[in-house]
Amino acid sequence: MDPKNLSYTKQHEWVSLADGTAKIGLTDYAQNAMGDIVYIGFPDIGDALTLGDSCCDIESVKAVSHIYAPVDGEISAINEALEDEPDLINKDPYNAWIIEASSITETADLMNHDQYEDYLKTV
């Protein structure tokens, strides 16, 4: 996915909204800060997502971090390729989406690419 066409959160997640679904992943900034990603604790398909709540865990060689839901909705898919190769996020963070949500009822205050780039200058 082209990073310029994505939306972003202050927690360094990217969101691709299309056709009533949202694919959610980690930004390059986040994966770089985390280091080598070794495990992802996925939610179950059908689980509810609540805006701002932790929806899955990502373990790196440095620490365990949370992914926070940038939308209200329901888990409709997980990226099964990451179960065996979680480091795909390190290799290509904008194509290694983590979860997909559907039945979206609310979204966070998302930033566009330029706004996110400006935000990165403040962290």
Steps between C-alpha positions, in 0.01 A plus 500: 500500500615850430564676835377826348152351458465376859369658818695499826458506877719661764578147621678439165246272338397540140146449378374429150127571477320357195164345423384506864809325633821616664834325470725592792878472527810651658686791350863486399577728794337254744663187364839671499458608863391149602783311335463145375140385537478139616134437589151641454213417734203525266139552605237253382299563185165635613642677806371851554739792458451796729658826395812564709510159668785254455408245234819294464854471633825513309815359652842613384847427627469824703151487651134410469283776352130538438310588186215735587180487298471808277137405425190353660403187315557128480808293412429357155847364415851457631813488287578131538837541325618686811435197722805326350693810394426792735819669377321578172396815684868595532565422134198677348281669763257658254409172333503285814158594637419336833123498534200596293183646649150517360166632628678827580289744700762756608857596417766678699623846407729374226780695337583502132856429387620861514349553844664181624839606362462831687398311815816285480708817528350557848565153650 
